[in-house]
Amino acid sequence: MQTGPASGATPPVLRVGQDGRGRWMVQESRGLLEGIFVSREAALHFAHLERHAFPGARIELANAALTSTLAA
């Protein structure tokens, strides 16, 4: 059973940050996951829980405002 990304594949990143409206978000780097949260702590907690679904994923704090890819 494979436990990480395929050899040579870039591991996924779960980005945690705020959008332009100040809402806390989590986004997976390939667009497979996105969520909006009431606080930084809630977003980080979710990101840590979701790492099981993305083997080898790392969590990063976003350097710039995140933009939703799922909703306007």
Residue, then its C-alpha position, 0 to 999 in steps of 0.5 A: m500500500q502506498t502511503g505518500p505521493a508517487s515518486g517525483a510527484t509534488p506533495p499536496v499543500l493545505r493552505v490556511g489563510q484569510d480571503g479578501r473578506g477576512r474569512w478563514m479558509v483552507q484550500e488544497s493546492r490541487g483544488l480538491l478541497e476548500g472550506i471556510f471557517v469562523s476562526r484561524e484555530a478552526a481552519l488549522h484544526f480542520a487542516h490537521l484532520e484532513r491530512h489523512a486524506f492527502p498523504g504527504a500533505r503539509i500545512e502552510l499559512a498563506n502569504a496572501a489573501l486566498t480566493s475561493t475557487l468554488a463559490a463567488 
